[in-house]
Amino acid sequence: MSRVTDTVVGGGVGALSPFTAGRVTYISATDPPTIGAMSVAAFSLGTGGTHPALVVSLTPGTDPQPGASEPLRVSGGAIIEGVGADSVLIGRGAATPGASAIAIGRLATTAGSNSIAIGASTTATTAGATAVGVSADATGNNTVAIGQNAQATVQSACAVGDGSSATGVNATALGTNAASSGTAAVAVGQGTTANGAGAIIVGNNVTANAKADVVVIAQGGLTAQTNWTVIHGGTPTNLSAAATPLVIVGGGAMTVTHAGNIVLGHGFTSFAANVCAIGGNATNSFIGTVVVGAGNTATASLGGLTVRCTNGITTNNLVMGNLTVIAPLGTGSAASGSILLQTGLTQAAGNTQHPARTGVAVNASGTAADTDLLVFDVNTATLARVSVGAAGSGGVGFKVLRIPN
């Protein structure tokens, strides 16, 4: 005996109009259901059909880059939000619990508002922190860590460079493996360390040696000491730990082993403590003229120049010492150098510059009755050595001073 089976054919799914080919379809929850074509999403074959992609565009049918190879092309912007409001989250395992934060990269993490983490395993976990680079870590408020394994871990610290670290408050480290751990310290250069408060260290493999408030700009291999201010264009040959305090602006083969030196020059070697040296032993480092004022010449009156020593005060009967001026010392039977005092000789009215003339000279003499003093004789227009007259020639108990006719 045969059986009869009823088959009920449904109404199916109808197409909405217009039904544009190539658009991404969607199903409406109507009865019966309908299939429509989205106005903002479509499949694109790209240029010549070689670069197909899913295109999302506010302008229907517009492919922003038909020649690109990327399979997803978006025109008009996109929102990829994490847990935090208005945050951006891109990458497997990335997390953005902070508002307005950005995490891009596998396991990239931000936890503070307005923080940015870009790179695999990068973390920016406090407000305003920025970390860019693989495993970079910015964990203090308003910190910046840029570079692989860069670390900025306290407030307002900044580390830029692979392996750099800024672990002092307001510290800055710039360069591969640069480290700045002192408060407000600055380390610039590969392997440079600023580990004293306020230290400023610039160069390669230069360290502040845990000293505070030092300034060193030099090439590699230098260890700074307390109260150093060193700007050296090269690698100092030997700046001793005993040379403190120390001020250097110069370069060349510099050797300073004494305390309290101030050096401006190239190729200098210290010879005593508490010396201010200008010039050096390097080629063309000899200083033959020192001008203090406003350059070589000036067209307006500048007034005079006073050179003086520190004066004593408040202490009874305080001896302050002498002012000693030494002419260059020669050797053997060579003529000795003099100390010359010159002034300008007045000319006729006008703008003719006064010529300089030596009025007094000091020059040692070993001749009996001579003195070391020479004075300018206007009558003969020569420097005349002052000599001593016979006993009593200036009255009882005195001798006259005289110059040749």
Sequence and secondary structure as in RCSB ss.txt:
>XXXX:A:sequence
MSRVTDTVVGGGVGALSPFTAGRVTYISATDPPTIGAMSVAAFSLGTGGTHPALVVSLTPGTDPQPGASEPLRVS
GGAIIEGVGADSVLIGRGAATPGASAIAIGRLATTAGSNSIAIGASTTATTAGATAVGVSADATGNNTVAIGQNA
QATVQSACAVGDGSSATGVNATALGTNAASSGTAAVAVGQGTTANGAGAIIVGNNVTANAKADVVVIAQGGLTAQ
TNWTVIHGGTPTNLSAAATPLVIVGGGAMTVTHAGNIVLGHGFTSFAANVCAIGGNATNSFIGTVVVGAGNTATA
SLGGLTVRCTNGITTNNLVMGNLTVIAPLGTGSAASGSILLQTGLTQAAGNTQHPARTGVAVNASGTAADTDLLV
FDVNTATLARVSVGAAGSGGVGFKVLRIPN
>XXXX:A:secstr
             EE SS  TTEEEEEE  SS EEEEEEEEEEE  GGGSS EEEEESSTT  S TT   SEEEE
S      SSTT EEESTT B  STT EEESTT EE STT EEESTT EE STT EEESTT EE STT EEESTT 
EE STT EEESTT EE STT EEESTT EE STT EEESTT EE STT EEESSS B TT SS EEE  SS B  
TTEEEEEES  SEE TT  SEEEEEESS EE STTEEEEEES B  SSS EEE  SSTT        SSSS  SS
             SSTT              TTS    EEEEEE   SSSS    EEEEEEE    STTEEEEEE
EETTTTEEEEEEE  TTTTSTT   EE   
